[in-house]
Every structure is written in C-alpha cells, then in structure tokens.
C-alpha cells in the first residue's frame, strides 16, 4: 500500500505514504510481540517462524536480540541494572533511586547529560532516536557478536526489499531519508506506548521479591477503549500481559 502511495503521490506531499508505512510498522511491532510470546499459534515452531518473518523481514531487526532483551524485562521489570528497559543512564534517570545514585560518588557514569534538564531534551533524543539509532545499533551489534547469521539474513532481506520498492523513484538517499522518517515517527509511537505501563511505577533495586508482587508493583494498565486497544496492540492490558 505504501509503495503504491509513493508512486501515486507527488513528492512534495509524501505524508500519505509515510503515515501508511508508520501505521503498518507500528502494528507489526505489536504483532511480532505476540509471536515472540508464543501466544498467536499453538505450535511453538510456527510462532518462532512468524516472529522471525515479522521482526526480521518486515521490521528489519534481530528476533533473538528482542527475545534476549524482552525476557530480562519480564523477569525483573523496573529493577535497576536488571531491566534493560530502564537502563537509561547516562541520558536519563527515573524513579527515586536512580537520581540518588547518579548524584553519589558511586555513580556508574561520571560524565552524563545534565539530568536537571532531562524534561527538556527528552523530546529531542528520547522518542525520536530510540528506533533509528539505538535499536538499530544494538540489533546489529547483537547479531555480529552472537553470530546470529540467520537473523542477519532476515534483516538483509528487509533492506533489499526496501530498496527494490523505493529506489526507482526516490533514489538512494531519498530511500534512506524515507526509511529514517518512518522510523522516527514509529519510534515516537512505540516509546510512549511501551513506557506508559512501567515508567510511572516504582523503580527500585533488586529486593529478591516474589515474582507476582514484583510484577504488580512495577506495572499498570492504561484505560481500555477501542482506540487505546488498537493503538497499543492491547498492551494497555499490561497487568494481564505480565
């Protein structure tokens, strides 16, 4: 659909194609999440296959990297130095404990961003850069360090598909620019949805708590509505999801 919009829409107004591609990529994020949790099909092998297909070929990321990071998140949500979703230093600090550590002599990052202004610069380097910079770098880093060549094959297919579809009209740099614009838009969507269930909750060190109370303390739901259910891929029901 987005390919057709690019070829039927004047270049002075590429927003219909960008919007369509961003929407498709955003919903693919929630779909691959279901496959990654083995919750779409009864067969584990079928779930794994479609997870690789969706995350690798459609989204251009390593499914094994996602599993590695996401499993840590579910095991220790909002636990400092255990949950990768809150490893935000030296860019940001959240909760009550991380600011204290950042200001102490035991700070892990002697050089860091001016945290007192993070409410200002968050909107410049947080949501816009999560997907196009950080996720891309970490995904490729994982594939090469762990020698996940099957993941690299899927991701290579994604980039081949991207240039086959768009190079003819947009050229090389136009295709690269289109890709990053879509990624930046999608990154905003993903960041606000994925963090809305955990960031407002308690962030603490590992207290060796039982799994259920730890999940409840670190997780909240987002109000149910037809739009919220669609926009979040039903991750607004985060307590049930955990």
C-alpha positions in Angstrom: 0.0 0.0 0.0 2.8 2.5 1.0 4.7 1.5 -2.2 1.6 2.5 -4.2 1.2 5.7 -2.3 4.8 6.7 -3.0 4.3 6.2 -6.8 0.9 7.9 -6.9 1.6 10.8 -4.6 3.6 13.9 -5.6 7.0 14.0 -3.8 6.0 17.4 -2.4 3.5 15.6 -0.3 4.9 12.2 0.8 2.9 12.2 4.1 0.2 9.7 3.0 2.9 7.1 2.3 4.8 7.9 5.5 1.7 7.7 7.5 0.7 4.4 6.0 4.1 2.9 6.4 4.4 4.1 10.0 1.0 2.6 10.8 1.9 -0.7 9.3 5.3 -0.8 11.1 3.6 0.2 14.4 1.1 -2.6 14.2 3.8 -5.0 13.1 5.6 -4.2 16.4 2.6 -5.4 18.4 2.1 -8.4 16.1 5.7 -9.6 16.5 5.3 -9.1 20.2 2.5 -11.7 20.2 4.6 -14.1 18.2 7.6 -13.6 20.5 5.4 -14.5 23.5 4.3 -17.7 21.6 0.7 -16.5 22.0 -0.6 -16.5 18.4 -0.4 -20.1 17.5 -0.5 -23.4 19.4 2.8 -24.5 17.8 6.0 -23.0 19.2 7.8 -23.6 15.9 5.1 -21.7 14.0 5.3 -18.8 16.4 9.1 -18.7 16.1 8.9 -18.7 12.3 6.4 -15.8 12.1 8.4 -13.9 14.8 11.5 -14.1 12.6 9.4 -13.2 9.5 7.7 -10.2 11.1 10.6 -8.8 13.1 13.3 -9.6 10.6 11.8 -9.2 7.1 9.1 -6.7 7.9 10.8 -4.6 10.6 14.5 -5.2 10.0 15.6 -6.3 13.5 17.0 -9.4 15.2 14.4 -11.6 16.8 17.0 -13.3 19.1 18.1 -9.8 20.3 14.5 -9.0 21.1 13.9 -12.2 23.0 17.1 -11.7 24.9 16.2 -8.2 26.0 12.5 -8.8 26.5 13.0 -11.9 28.7 15.1 -9.8 31.0 12.5 -7.1 31.2 9.7 -9.6 32.1 11.9 -11.3 34.7 12.8 -8.1 36.6 10.5 -5.2 35.5 11.7 -1.8 36.7 14.6 -3.4 38.6 17.7 -1.2 38.4 20.6 -2.9 36.5 18.4 -5.9 35.7 15.6 -4.5 33.4 17.1 -3.2 30.1 14.0 -1.0 29.5 15.2 1.3 32.3 18.9 1.3 31.5 18.7 5.0 30.5 21.9 6.4 32.1 23.9 8.5 31.2 21.0 10.1 29.3 18.1 10.0 31.8 17.3 9.0 35.3 13.9 7.9 36.5 12.2 6.9 39.8 13.6 7.8 43.2 16.7 5.7 43.5 18.5 6.3 40.2 18.8 10.1 40.8 20.3 9.4 44.2 22.9 7.1 42.7 23.6 9.5 39.9 24.4 12.2 42.4 26.6 10.0 44.6 30.3 9.0 44.4 29.1 5.6 43.3 27.7 6.9 40.1 28.3 4.5 37.2 28.5 7.4 34.8 30.8 10.3 36.0 30.1 12.0 32.7 26.4 12.3 31.8 23.8 14.6 30.4 22.5 17.4 32.6 19.8 15.4 34.2 18.2 18.6 35.7 17.1 19.4 32.1 16.0 16.0 31.0 12.4 17.1 30.8 13.5 19.5 28.1 15.9 17.3 26.0 13.9 14.1 26.4 11.7 15.1 23.4 14.8 15.7 21.2 16.8 12.5 21.9 14.4 10.1 23.5 11.4 9.1 21.3 12.9 10.3 18.0 16.1 8.3 18.2 15.1 5.1 20.0 14.3 3.1 16.8 16.5 4.7 14.1 19.7 4.9 16.2 19.7 2.8 19.4 17.6 -0.2 18.4 19.4 -0.4 15.0 22.8 -0.3 16.6 22.0 -2.8 19.3 20.3 -5.2 17.0 23.3 -5.3 14.5 25.7 -5.5 17.4 23.9 -8.5 18.9 23.8 -10.3 15.5 27.5 -9.9 14.9 28.7 -10.6 18.4 26.5 -13.6 18.9 26.9 -14.7 15.3 23.2 -14.9 14.6 23.6 -15.2 10.9 20.0 -16.4 10.4 18.8 -13.1 11.9 21.2 -11.2 9.6 19.7 -13.0 6.6 16.2 -11.9 7.5 17.3 -8.3 8.2 19.3 -8.2 4.9 16.1 -9.3 3.2 14.3 -6.3 4.8 16.8 -3.8 3.3 16.8 -5.5 -0.1 13.0 -5.2 -0.1 13.2 -1.5 0.9 15.5 -0.5 -1.9 13.7 -2.7 -4.5 10.5 -1.0 -3.7 11.6 2.7 -3.4 14.9 3.2 -5.1 13.4 3.6 -8.6 11.5 6.8 -7.6 13.4 8.1 -4.6 17.0 7.2 -5.4 19.5 6.0 -2.8 19.5 9.0 -0.4 15.7 9.5 -0.9 15.1 5.9 0.2 17.4 6.3 3.2 15.6 9.5 4.1 12.2 7.9 3.7 13.3 5.0 5.9 14.5 7.2 8.7 11.4 9.5 8.6 9.2 6.4 9.0 11.5 5.1 11.8 11.4 8.4 13.7 7.6 8.5 13.5 7.3 4.9 14.6 9.8 5.4 17.4 7.6 8.1 19.0 4.6 5.7 18.9 6.5 2.8 20.4 8.2 4.8 23.1 5.1 6.3 24.5 3.1 3.1 24.4 5.9 0.8 25.8 6.8 3.2 28.6 3.3 4.1 29.8 2.9 0.8 31.6 6.1 0.9 33.7 7.8 4.3 33.9 5.1 5.8 36.2 5.5 2.9 38.6 8.2 2.2 41.3 11.8 1.8 40.1 13.9 0.1 42.7 16.9 -2.2 43.3 16.5 -5.9 43.3 14.9 -6.8 46.7 14.6 -10.5 45.9 10.8 -10.2 45.9 8.4 -12.9 44.8 7.6 -12.7 41.1 3.9 -11.7 41.4 4.2 -8.8 43.8 7.2 -7.5 41.9 5.2 -7.5 38.6 2.2 -5.7 40.3 4.4 -3.1 41.8 6.2 -2.2 38.5 3.2 -2.4 36.1 0.0 -0.5 35.5 -2.8 -0.7 32.9 -3.9 2.0 30.5 -7.6 2.8 30.2 -9.5 0.5 27.9 -11.1 2.0 24.8 -11.5 0.9 21.1 -8.7 3.3 20.1 -6.4 2.5 23.0 -6.7 -1.2 22.3 -5.8 -0.7 18.7 -3.1 1.9 19.3 -1.3 -0.2 22.0 -1.8 -3.6 20.4 -3.7 -4.5 23.6 -0.6 -3.8 25.7 -2.8 -1.4 27.7 -3.8 -4.6 29.5 -0.2 -4.9 30.8 -1.0 -6.5 34.2 -2.7 -9.4 32.4 0.1 -9.5 29.9 2.8 -9.8 32.5 
